[in-house]
Amino acid sequence: MSEKQKEETSKNKKPRKMERNVIAKNTTIKGEIISDGDYRIDGVLEGDLKTKGRVIIGSGGVVDGTVEASNTDIEGTFSGKLIVEKILTVKAIAKISGEVVVGKLSIEPGAAFNASCTMKAIVKEVHKEDGKKSKKEGDKKAFK
């Protein structure tokens, strides 16, 4: 590749930006959604949502299905399986039922949380005597 082609290629590359997607109130979606961007749900989702971004279920939002996300904030109603890699924040007016798997959990007083909850194992680096690093899993904690 010539120097000129390399310059043109680097100019055409845009920094990757997380997109914000909205399922507005009075909107119902049935099916499967796979994305890299963030989602705000103020309507109804009946199905699965898998994203590398954040999912926000607004106060009028209803989700019945499976959600996999990096971070999730819930003010509305969720029923099904919820898998959150990092932090799940449950607001005071939220209603959750089903199965929840999280890295960290924050629940405000007043929230209805009727789900089995599993805290994911924390991976820690351990230095061995020979100087090499290895990974050690912490214990899983389950609450019902």
Biotite code that builds the C-alpha atoms (Angstrom):
import biotite.structure as struc

atoms = struc.array([
    struc.Atom([0.000, 0.000, 0.000], chain_id="A", res_id=1, res_name="MET", atom_name="CA", element="C"),
    struc.Atom([1.401, 3.384, -0.948], chain_id="A", res_id=2, res_name="SER", atom_name="CA", element="C"),
    struc.Atom([1.761, 6.237, 1.534], chain_id="A", res_id=3, res_name="GLU", atom_name="CA", element="C"),
    struc.Atom([-1.087, 8.133, -0.159], chain_id="A", res_id=4, res_name="LYS", atom_name="CA", element="C"),
    struc.Atom([-3.447, 5.150, 0.138], chain_id="A", res_id=5, res_name="GLN", atom_name="CA", element="C"),
    struc.Atom([-2.566, 4.786, 3.834], chain_id="A", res_id=6, res_name="LYS", atom_name="CA", element="C"),
    struc.Atom([-3.410, 8.451, 4.444], chain_id="A", res_id=7, res_name="GLU", atom_name="CA", element="C"),
    struc.Atom([-6.770, 8.132, 2.644], chain_id="A", res_id=8, res_name="GLU", atom_name="CA", element="C"),
    struc.Atom([-7.621, 4.991, 4.599], chain_id="A", res_id=9, res_name="THR", atom_name="CA", element="C"),
    struc.Atom([-6.830, 6.663, 7.930], chain_id="A", res_id=10, res_name="SER", atom_name="CA", element="C"),
    struc.Atom([-8.941, 9.710, 6.968], chain_id="A", res_id=11, res_name="LYS", atom_name="CA", element="C"),
    struc.Atom([-11.943, 7.503, 6.141], chain_id="A", res_id=12, res_name="ASN", atom_name="CA", element="C"),
    struc.Atom([-11.873, 5.726, 9.498], chain_id="A", res_id=13, res_name="LYS", atom_name="CA", element="C"),
    struc.Atom([-14.165, 7.433, 11.945], chain_id="A", res_id=14, res_name="LYS", atom_name="CA", element="C"),
    struc.Atom([-13.888, 6.818, 15.671], chain_id="A", res_id=15, res_name="PRO", atom_name="CA", element="C"),
    struc.Atom([-16.386, 4.204, 16.751], chain_id="A", res_id=16, res_name="ARG", atom_name="CA", element="C"),
    struc.Atom([-19.233, 5.884, 18.615], chain_id="A", res_id=17, res_name="LYS", atom_name="CA", element="C"),
    struc.Atom([-21.923, 4.181, 20.650], chain_id="A", res_id=18, res_name="MET", atom_name="CA", element="C"),
    struc.Atom([-25.340, 4.808, 19.137], chain_id="A", res_id=19, res_name="GLU", atom_name="CA", element="C"),
    struc.Atom([-28.381, 5.528, 21.304], chain_id="A", res_id=20, res_name="ARG", atom_name="CA", element="C"),
    struc.Atom([-31.498, 3.663, 20.232], chain_id="A", res_id=21, res_name="ASN", atom_name="CA", element="C"),
    struc.Atom([-34.952, 4.423, 21.614], chain_id="A", res_id=22, res_name="VAL", atom_name="CA", element="C"),
    struc.Atom([-38.067, 2.297, 21.788], chain_id="A", res_id=23, res_name="ILE", atom_name="CA", element="C"),
    struc.Atom([-40.545, 5.094, 22.437], chain_id="A", res_id=24, res_name="ALA", atom_name="CA", element="C"),
    struc.Atom([-43.773, 4.890, 24.422], chain_id="A", res_id=25, res_name="LYS", atom_name="CA", element="C"),
    struc.Atom([-46.751, 3.571, 22.442], chain_id="A", res_id=26, res_name="ASN", atom_name="CA", element="C"),
    struc.Atom([-44.307, 1.337, 20.518], chain_id="A", res_id=27, res_name="THR", atom_name="CA", element="C"),
    struc.Atom([-44.248, -2.456, 20.801], chain_id="A", res_id=28, res_name="THR", atom_name="CA", element="C"),
    struc.Atom([-41.448, -4.565, 19.359], chain_id="A", res_id=29, res_name="ILE", atom_name="CA", element="C"),
    struc.Atom([-41.623, -8.353, 19.219], chain_id="A", res_id=30, res_name="LYS", atom_name="CA", element="C"),
    struc.Atom([-38.499, -10.309, 18.329], chain_id="A", res_id=31, res_name="GLY", atom_name="CA", element="C"),
    struc.Atom([-34.735, -10.277, 18.750], chain_id="A", res_id=32, res_name="GLU", atom_name="CA", element="C"),
    struc.Atom([-32.449, -7.238, 18.761], chain_id="A", res_id=33, res_name="ILE", atom_name="CA", element="C"),
    struc.Atom([-28.645, -7.496, 18.531], chain_id="A", res_id=34, res_name="ILE", atom_name="CA", element="C"),
    struc.Atom([-26.631, -4.281, 18.707], chain_id="A", res_id=35, res_name="SER", atom_name="CA", element="C"),
    struc.Atom([-23.461, -2.577, 19.930], chain_id="A", res_id=36, res_name="ASP", atom_name="CA", element="C"),
    struc.Atom([-25.245, 0.613, 20.956], chain_id="A", res_id=37, res_name="GLY", atom_name="CA", element="C"),
    struc.Atom([-27.162, 1.849, 23.989], chain_id="A", res_id=38, res_name="ASP", atom_name="CA", element="C"),
    struc.Atom([-30.933, 1.366, 24.314], chain_id="A", res_id=39, res_name="TYR", atom_name="CA", element="C"),
    struc.Atom([-33.640, 3.292, 26.111], chain_id="A", res_id=40, res_name="ARG", atom_name="CA", element="C"),
    struc.Atom([-36.959, 1.479, 26.338], chain_id="A", res_id=41, res_name="ILE", atom_name="CA", element="C"),
    struc.Atom([-40.048, 3.533, 27.134], chain_id="A", res_id=42, res_name="ASP", atom_name="CA", element="C"),
    struc.Atom([-42.391, 1.266, 25.151], chain_id="A", res_id=43, res_name="GLY", atom_name="CA", element="C"),
    struc.Atom([-42.793, -2.508, 25.144], chain_id="A", res_id=44, res_name="VAL", atom_name="CA", element="C"),
    struc.Atom([-40.212, -5.134, 24.126], chain_id="A", res_id=45, res_name="LEU", atom_name="CA", element="C"),
    struc.Atom([-41.383, -8.736, 23.898], chain_id="A", res_id=46, res_name="GLU", atom_name="CA", element="C"),
    struc.Atom([-38.301, -10.754, 23.035], chain_id="A", res_id=47, res_name="GLY", atom_name="CA", element="C"),
    struc.Atom([-34.538, -10.614, 23.375], chain_id="A", res_id=48, res_name="ASP", atom_name="CA", element="C"),
    struc.Atom([-32.088, -7.724, 23.419], chain_id="A", res_id=49, res_name="LEU", atom_name="CA", element="C"),
    struc.Atom([-28.337, -8.289, 23.307], chain_id="A", res_id=50, res_name="LYS", atom_name="CA", element="C"),
    struc.Atom([-26.023, -5.280, 23.332], chain_id="A", res_id=51, res_name="THR", atom_name="CA", element="C"),
    struc.Atom([-22.516, -4.307, 24.363], chain_id="A", res_id=52, res_name="LYS", atom_name="CA", element="C"),
    struc.Atom([-23.863, -0.966, 25.577], chain_id="A", res_id=53, res_name="GLY", atom_name="CA", element="C"),
    struc.Atom([-26.196, 0.251, 28.323], chain_id="A", res_id=54, res_name="ARG", atom_name="CA", element="C"),
    struc.Atom([-29.904, -0.570, 28.550], chain_id="A", res_id=55, res_name="VAL", atom_name="CA", element="C"),
    struc.Atom([-32.283, 1.837, 30.273], chain_id="A", res_id=56, res_name="ILE", atom_name="CA", element="C"),
    struc.Atom([-35.853, 0.742, 30.909], chain_id="A", res_id=57, res_name="ILE", atom_name="CA", element="C"),
    struc.Atom([-37.794, 3.945, 31.585], chain_id="A", res_id=58, res_name="GLY", atom_name="CA", element="C"),
    struc.Atom([-40.676, 4.296, 34.035], chain_id="A", res_id=59, res_name="SER", atom_name="CA", element="C"),
    struc.Atom([-43.235, 3.396, 31.348], chain_id="A", res_id=60, res_name="GLY", atom_name="CA", element="C"),
    struc.Atom([-41.067, 0.706, 29.760], chain_id="A", res_id=61, res_name="GLY", atom_name="CA", element="C"),
    struc.Atom([-42.001, -2.982, 29.828], chain_id="A", res_id=62, res_name="VAL", atom_name="CA", element="C"),
    struc.Atom([-39.668, -5.816, 28.848], chain_id="A", res_id=63, res_name="VAL", atom_name="CA", element="C"),
    struc.Atom([-40.695, -9.469, 28.726], chain_id="A", res_id=64, res_name="ASP", atom_name="CA", element="C"),
    struc.Atom([-37.810, -11.643, 27.550], chain_id="A", res_id=65, res_name="GLY", atom_name="CA", element="C"),
    struc.Atom([-34.031, -11.827, 27.805], chain_id="A", res_id=66, res_name="THR", atom_name="CA", element="C"),
    struc.Atom([-31.715, -8.828, 28.068], chain_id="A", res_id=67, res_name="VAL", atom_name="CA", element="C"),
    struc.Atom([-27.898, -9.032, 27.923], chain_id="A", res_id=68, res_name="GLU", atom_name="CA", element="C"),
    struc.Atom([-26.011, -5.763, 28.416], chain_id="A", res_id=69, res_name="ALA", atom_name="CA", element="C"),
    struc.Atom([-22.910, -4.159, 29.865], chain_id="A", res_id=70, res_name="SER", atom_name="CA", element="C"),
    struc.Atom([-24.853, -1.906, 32.287], chain_id="A", res_id=71, res_name="ASN", atom_name="CA", element="C"),
    struc.Atom([-28.585, -1.638, 32.948], chain_id="A", res_id=72, res_name="THR", atom_name="CA", element="C"),
    struc.Atom([-30.823, 0.890, 34.726], chain_id="A", res_id=73, res_name="ASP", atom_name="CA", element="C"),
    struc.Atom([-34.441, -0.113, 35.402], chain_id="A", res_id=74, res_name="ILE", atom_name="CA", element="C"),
    struc.Atom([-37.317, 2.167, 36.388], chain_id="A", res_id=75, res_name="GLU", atom_name="CA", element="C"),
    struc.Atom([-40.076, 0.242, 34.620], chain_id="A", res_id=76, res_name="GLY", atom_name="CA", element="C"),
    struc.Atom([-41.135, -3.409, 34.506], chain_id="A", res_id=77, res_name="THR", atom_name="CA", element="C"),
    struc.Atom([-38.906, -6.350, 33.600], chain_id="A", res_id=78, res_name="PHE", atom_name="CA", element="C"),
    struc.Atom([-39.856, -10.017, 33.438], chain_id="A", res_id=79, res_name="SER", atom_name="CA", element="C"),
    struc.Atom([-37.518, -12.737, 32.195], chain_id="A", res_id=80, res_name="GLY", atom_name="CA", element="C"),
    struc.Atom([-33.768, -13.304, 32.224], chain_id="A", res_id=81, res_name="LYS", atom_name="CA", element="C"),
    struc.Atom([-31.437, -10.356, 32.770], chain_id="A", res_id=82, res_name="LEU", atom_name="CA", element="C"),
    struc.Atom([-27.672, -10.696, 32.313], chain_id="A", res_id=83, res_name="ILE", atom_name="CA", element="C"),
    struc.Atom([-25.638, -7.593, 33.196], chain_id="A", res_id=84, res_name="VAL", atom_name="CA", element="C"),
    struc.Atom([-21.855, -7.714, 32.865], chain_id="A", res_id=85, res_name="GLU", atom_name="CA", element="C"),
    struc.Atom([-21.150, -4.731, 35.123], chain_id="A", res_id=86, res_name="LYS", atom_name="CA", element="C"),
    struc.Atom([-23.747, -2.811, 37.177], chain_id="A", res_id=87, res_name="ILE", atom_name="CA", element="C"),
    struc.Atom([-27.517, -3.267, 37.446], chain_id="A", res_id=88, res_name="LEU", atom_name="CA", element="C"),
    struc.Atom([-29.275, -0.256, 38.986], chain_id="A", res_id=89, res_name="THR", atom_name="CA", element="C"),
    struc.Atom([-32.860, -0.819, 40.112], chain_id="A", res_id=90, res_name="VAL", atom_name="CA", element="C"),
    struc.Atom([-34.801, 2.374, 40.831], chain_id="A", res_id=91, res_name="LYS", atom_name="CA", element="C"),
    struc.Atom([-37.486, 2.702, 43.528], chain_id="A", res_id=92, res_name="ALA", atom_name="CA", element="C"),
    struc.Atom([-40.436, 2.372, 41.115], chain_id="A", res_id=93, res_name="ILE", atom_name="CA", element="C"),
    struc.Atom([-39.045, -0.654, 39.243], chain_id="A", res_id=94, res_name="ALA", atom_name="CA", element="C"),
    struc.Atom([-40.665, -4.113, 39.158], chain_id="A", res_id=95, res_name="LYS", atom_name="CA", element="C"),
    struc.Atom([-38.412, -7.080, 38.337], chain_id="A", res_id=96, res_name="ILE", atom_name="CA", element="C"),
    struc.Atom([-39.259, -10.777, 38.197], chain_id="A", res_id=97, res_name="SER", atom_name="CA", element="C"),
    struc.Atom([-37.386, -13.745, 36.780], chain_id="A", res_id=98, res_name="GLY", atom_name="CA", element="C"),
    struc.Atom([-33.686, -14.552, 36.781], chain_id="A", res_id=99, res_name="GLU", atom_name="CA", element="C"),
    struc.Atom([-30.892, -12.002, 37.196], chain_id="A", res_id=100, res_name="VAL", atom_name="CA", element="C"),
    struc.Atom([-27.131, -12.461, 36.713], chain_id="A", res_id=101, res_name="VAL", atom_name="CA", element="C"),
    struc.Atom([-25.019, -9.387, 37.530], chain_id="A", res_id=102, res_name="VAL", atom_name="CA", element="C"),
    struc.Atom([-21.516, -8.173, 38.297], chain_id="A", res_id=103, res_name="GLY", atom_name="CA", element="C"),
    struc.Atom([-22.717, -5.554, 40.811], chain_id="A", res_id=104, res_name="LYS", atom_name="CA", element="C"),
    struc.Atom([-26.208, -4.722, 42.047], chain_id="A", res_id=105, res_name="LEU", atom_name="CA", element="C"),
    struc.Atom([-27.764, -1.491, 43.329], chain_id="A", res_id=106, res_name="SER", atom_name="CA", element="C"),
    struc.Atom([-31.399, -1.506, 44.491], chain_id="A", res_id=107, res_name="ILE", atom_name="CA", element="C"),
    struc.Atom([-33.210, 1.575, 45.770], chain_id="A", res_id=108, res_name="GLU", atom_name="CA", element="C"),
    struc.Atom([-35.699, 1.161, 48.649], chain_id="A", res_id=109, res_name="PRO", atom_name="CA", element="C"),
    struc.Atom([-39.216, 0.586, 47.356], chain_id="A", res_id=110, res_name="GLY", atom_name="CA", element="C"),
    struc.Atom([-38.280, -1.466, 44.293], chain_id="A", res_id=111, res_name="ALA", atom_name="CA", element="C"),
    struc.Atom([-40.101, -4.756, 43.717], chain_id="A", res_id=112, res_name="ALA", atom_name="CA", element="C"),
    struc.Atom([-37.319, -7.313, 43.147], chain_id="A", res_id=113, res_name="PHE", atom_name="CA", element="C"),
    struc.Atom([-38.820, -10.819, 42.892], chain_id="A", res_id=114, res_name="ASN", atom_name="CA", element="C"),
    struc.Atom([-36.053, -12.666, 41.096], chain_id="A", res_id=115, res_name="ALA", atom_name="CA", element="C"),
    struc.Atom([-33.335, -15.189, 41.687], chain_id="A", res_id=116, res_name="SER", atom_name="CA", element="C"),
    struc.Atom([-30.054, -13.276, 41.619], chain_id="A", res_id=117, res_name="CYS", atom_name="CA", element="C"),
    struc.Atom([-26.564, -14.576, 40.926], chain_id="A", res_id=118, res_name="THR", atom_name="CA", element="C"),
    struc.Atom([-23.493, -12.403, 41.386], chain_id="A", res_id=119, res_name="MET", atom_name="CA", element="C"),
    struc.Atom([-20.866, -13.220, 38.770], chain_id="A", res_id=120, res_name="LYS", atom_name="CA", element="C"),
    struc.Atom([-17.449, -14.386, 39.886], chain_id="A", res_id=121, res_name="ALA", atom_name="CA", element="C"),
    struc.Atom([-14.798, -11.716, 40.168], chain_id="A", res_id=122, res_name="ILE", atom_name="CA", element="C"),
    struc.Atom([-11.627, -12.528, 38.259], chain_id="A", res_id=123, res_name="VAL", atom_name="CA", element="C"),
    struc.Atom([-8.505, -11.467, 40.148], chain_id="A", res_id=124, res_name="LYS", atom_name="CA", element="C"),
    struc.Atom([-4.897, -11.634, 39.036], chain_id="A", res_id=125, res_name="GLU", atom_name="CA", element="C"),
    struc.Atom([-2.669, -13.575, 41.374], chain_id="A", res_id=126, res_name="VAL", atom_name="CA", element="C"),
    struc.Atom([1.114, -13.302, 41.247], chain_id="A", res_id=127, res_name="HIS", atom_name="CA", element="C"),
    struc.Atom([2.771, -16.684, 41.543], chain_id="A", res_id=128, res_name="LYS", atom_name="CA", element="C"),
    struc.Atom([6.156, -17.172, 43.143], chain_id="A", res_id=129, res_name="GLU", atom_name="CA", element="C"),
    struc.Atom([7.798, -17.586, 39.727], chain_id="A", res_id=130, res_name="ASP", atom_name="CA", element="C"),
    struc.Atom([6.635, -14.064, 38.766], chain_id="A", res_id=131, res_name="GLY", atom_name="CA", element="C"),
    struc.Atom([3.969, -15.136, 36.259], chain_id="A", res_id=132, res_name="LYS", atom_name="CA", element="C"),
    struc.Atom([0.406, -13.896, 36.513], chain_id="A", res_id=133, res_name="LYS", atom_name="CA", element="C"),
    struc.Atom([-2.568, -16.205, 36.621], chain_id="A", res_id=134, res_name="SER", atom_name="CA", element="C"),
    struc.Atom([-6.280, -15.645, 37.022], chain_id="A", res_id=135, res_name="LYS", atom_name="CA", element="C"),
    struc.Atom([-8.263, -16.852, 39.994], chain_id="A", res_id=136, res_name="LYS", atom_name="CA", element="C"),
    struc.Atom([-12.044, -16.842, 40.145], chain_id="A", res_id=137, res_name="GLU", atom_name="CA", element="C"),
    struc.Atom([-13.844, -15.690, 43.235], chain_id="A", res_id=138, res_name="GLY", atom_name="CA", element="C"),
    struc.Atom([-16.840, -17.526, 44.620], chain_id="A", res_id=139, res_name="ASP", atom_name="CA", element="C"),
    struc.Atom([-20.256, -17.093, 43.067], chain_id="A", res_id=140, res_name="LYS", atom_name="CA", element="C"),
    struc.Atom([-22.937, -15.861, 45.403], chain_id="A", res_id=141, res_name="LYS", atom_name="CA", element="C"),
    struc.Atom([-26.570, -16.717, 44.901], chain_id="A", res_id=142, res_name="ALA", atom_name="CA", element="C"),
    struc.Atom([-29.535, -15.025, 46.572], chain_id="A", res_id=143, res_name="PHE", atom_name="CA", element="C"),
    struc.Atom([-33.126, -16.179, 46.342], chain_id="A", res_id=144, res_name="LYS", atom_name="CA", element="C"),
])
